[in-house]
Amino acid sequence: DIDECAASPCKDHQYCLNTDGSFSCKACDASCIGCTGEGSDKCKTCASGYMKEDERCTDIDECNLPEKVCVKENQDCVNTSGSYKCVCSEGFEEKDGTCLQT
């Protein structure tokens, strides 16, 4: 078997998996920018919204940061994978960029 992966045939957001007589390119974990294998512990660098923790790239909970990220009145922060979103609190709905009571 020739290790085709030695020539780095895959794209930046992929890793190479050598198989008997061939190879395949597999997608890196969403938490990675470049990787050497499968999973968040094989990242070359962590993607935006992720940080290195115990040798893996883990999601940053922007909603629990000391500085508030959702600053409009009657707005709540919802953490998402690699990011967050600001939504109107319960009993409020967005109208023209403001959360108004329903």
C-alpha positions in Angstrom: 0.0 0.0 0.0 1.2 3.5 -0.9 0.3 6.2 1.7 -1.3 8.7 -0.6 -1.9 10.9 2.4 1.8 11.7 2.6 1.3 14.0 -0.4 -1.5 15.9 1.4 -4.1 15.5 -1.3 -7.1 16.9 0.7 -8.4 20.4 1.0 -7.6 22.6 4.1 -10.9 21.7 5.9 -10.4 18.0 5.4 -8.1 15.2 6.6 -6.8 12.3 4.7 -7.7 8.7 5.6 -5.3 6.2 4.0 -7.1 3.0 2.9 -5.8 -0.2 1.4 -4.8 0.8 -2.2 -6.5 4.2 -2.0 -7.4 7.1 0.3 -10.4 9.3 1.1 -10.8 12.9 2.3 -13.0 13.4 5.3 -14.4 16.7 6.6 -12.8 18.2 9.7 -15.0 18.8 12.8 -17.0 22.1 12.7 -14.9 23.4 15.7 -11.7 23.1 13.6 -9.7 25.2 11.2 -7.6 22.5 9.6 -7.2 19.1 11.3 -5.1 16.0 11.4 -8.0 13.6 12.0 -11.5 13.1 13.1 -13.0 15.0 16.1 -12.5 18.2 18.0 -9.3 17.0 19.6 -7.5 16.8 16.2 -7.9 20.5 15.3 -4.8 22.4 14.1 -6.6 25.6 15.2 -10.0 26.3 16.8 -12.6 27.9 14.6 -14.2 31.3 15.7 -16.5 30.7 18.6 -14.5 27.8 20.0 -11.5 27.6 22.4 -8.9 25.0 23.2 -9.9 23.2 26.4 -8.4 19.9 27.6 -6.8 19.4 24.2 -10.1 19.8 22.3 -11.9 22.7 20.7 -15.0 23.4 22.7 -17.9 25.9 22.2 -17.6 29.3 23.9 -20.8 30.1 25.7 -21.0 33.8 24.7 -24.2 34.1 26.9 -22.1 33.5 30.1 -19.3 35.9 29.3 -18.9 38.8 31.8 -19.7 41.3 29.2 -23.3 41.0 27.9 -23.6 40.3 24.2 -27.3 40.9 23.9 -27.7 44.5 25.1 -31.2 45.5 23.8 -34.0 45.8 26.4 -36.1 42.7 26.9 -33.7 40.5 25.0 -32.2 37.1 25.9 -29.1 35.4 24.7 -29.3 31.9 23.3 -26.0 30.0 22.9 -25.5 28.1 19.6 -22.7 25.9 18.4 -19.8 28.3 17.7 -21.9 31.4 18.1 -25.0 32.8 19.8 -28.3 34.6 18.9 -30.3 37.4 20.6 -34.0 36.7 20.9 -36.8 38.7 22.5 -37.7 37.5 26.0 -40.9 35.5 26.6 -44.0 37.7 26.2 -42.1 40.1 23.8 -41.8 40.1 20.0 -39.4 41.8 17.7 -40.8 44.8 15.8 -38.5 47.1 13.9 -35.5 45.9 15.8 -37.0 46.4 19.2 -38.6 43.8 21.6 -42.1 45.0 22.3 -44.6 43.4 24.8 -47.1 41.2 23.1 
